[in-house]
Amino acid sequence: MIISISGASGAGKSTVISNLTSTQGRFRRLTSITTRPPRDDDVSGEVDAVSEREFEKLLEDEKLAWSVMIYGHRYGSLKSEFVDAIHDPSSVLLCDIASDAVPKIRTIIESSGSSQSRYVSTYLMSPSMDELGRRLADRGMDREEIKRRLVDHDVAERRELLSGMYDLFIHSRLPTNKACSVINSLT
């Protein structure tokens, strides 16, 4: 099974995924490939930082399931991780992915001949704008970057609510353990 969790930077996606993977043995984390420099708060196994050239090579070789450019950095995930998860009934792959990737994952599942019921797309709604700003500041972002992201976020989150591509919306004002319980109940 594959469960994707999309949402704004700072919404709590990594926190929820870390909690589930550390407390539930059947959950595992999708490794994202990115050209952004590693951050101090990156979780081991969460991201694999590569050069622009390496990222281009993965694209050329059609090894990425999806790729997007977010705030000047490229992100993607290996197709092989999704294919392996589709055929492994004993584990649940948790994916922190950009919203652009949701339809691409559905296509991979469909082309594998597997049931769409093996995939649930969720969107983690953001906390208050003040809390979101604080979380971004905790990542070391400057005021201008935070301001830009908060403006972008407001428009993007409204668009996501109306998109029709998510199976479930989870509000990040829920305590982490409750958000994890909701996701755990999907399996």
N, C-alpha and C positions, 0 to 999 in steps of 0.2 A: 504494500500500500504506500501511496505517496500523499503527503499532506503539505501543501504549500502555505506559507504565511507571508503575506505581503503587507506593506504599511510604510509609513513615513520613517525617515531616519529618526531614531530616538523613541519610536513608539513602544519598543520593548520586545521586538521579535527575537533577538539573540538571547535575551533573558529567559523568555518562555522556552525556547529550544534548548538552552543549556539546562534548565530545570528538568525538562522531560528526559533528555539524554542521560542525565546523571542519576535519575531516580527510577527510570523505567528501562529495563534491559532491551526491550524490543525496538526502541527508538534509536535511530542514528541520524546524524547530521549530514546534509549535503554540503560538500565543499564548493564554495564559490571561487571562481578564477577572476582575478582583478588586476588591473594595472595601477591601482592606487597604492601608495606606500603603506606598509603595515602600520597599524595604530597600537598604542600601548594596551588598549583594552580589547584587542582582538583575541578571540578564544581559539585555542589550538584546534586545528581541523576545520575551522570555520571558513577561512580564506586562504587562498594560495596566491601570493603576489607574484606576478610574472612581468616580464618586460613587454613593451608594445609589440616588439618583433615576435616574441613567443606567442602572444595573443593572436596576432595576425596569422601565424602558422597554424594554430588550432582552428581558426576560421577557415583558412584555405583547405585544410585537411578534413573539413566538415565534422570535426569532433565535438563542437559545441552544440548543445540543444537550443541555446538562445544566447543572445548578447545584446547589451544595451550600453549607452553612454549616459552616465549620471554624474553631473557636476564635474565634467572634464575627465572622468575615469571610466574605463570600460569594465564591464562585469559580464560573466557568463558561467555556465555549468556544463560539465561533460555529459554528452548523451549517454555514455556507458553507465553512469550512475543511475539514470532513470530506467534504463532497460533492465539492469540488474535488480532494481527495486520492484519492478513490475512482476518479475518472475520469482521473487522471494516472498512466499506467503507468511514467513515467520517474523519479518521485520517491517518497520514503518520508517520510511525516509522522510525526514522533516526538512523542508526547503525554505530558506529565507530568500525570496526572489522578488525581482521587480515585476510590477503588474503586466508589463509587456510580455513576460514569459508565460503567463497563465495559458493563453491559447496555444502556444507552442508545445507546452507539456501535454495538453489535451491531444494534440496532433500526434505526438510521439506514442502516447498510450493507444490511440486509435490505430495507428499504423502497425503496432505490435500485435494487434488482434486481441488485446486484453480489454476487459470491461472497463468502462468509464467509472464504475463504482470503486475502482482501485485508486481513484484520485479525488481528493477533496481540496478545493481552493478556499482559503480563508483570508480575511483582511483584518488586521489588528488596527482598530481605530486608535487615533492618537489621544493622549491625555490632554489636559488643558493646554492652551498655547503657552502659558507661563511655565508649566512643567516641561513641555517639549523644549522650550528655549533653554531651561536649566540643564536638561539632559545633553543638549547640543553643546552648551558651554562647558560641561564636564568633559567633553571630548576634545577640548582645547580650541574650539572654533572661535574666530574673532566675531565681534558684534555685527559687522557688515554681512558676513557669511550667514550668521544666525538669522538676521533680519531677512535676507534674501530667501533662505530656506523656509522660513515661516510664511512668507507671502506665497511662495510656490506651493507650499503644503496645503494651504487653505483651498486653493483652486483644485489641486490634484485630489484631495480627499473627497470633495463634492463630486468630482468626475467619477471616482471609483464607486461611490455609493449608487450612482445611476447607471453604471456600466453593464450590469447584469452578468458579469463573468465570475462572480464569487458565489460559492455555495453557502458561506457563513461569514457574518461580521461579528467580531469579538471586540468589546470595548476595553481598552487598556486601563481604564479606571478600576477594572476588577483587580483584586489582589492577584499576584502572579499564580498562586496555587489554584485559584478559581479558573483563571484562563487556561491553565494546564489541565484541569479537570474537564473542561469543555472539550479540549482537543483530544484528550485521552478517551473520552466517550465516543469519539468518531471511529475508533478502531474495533 
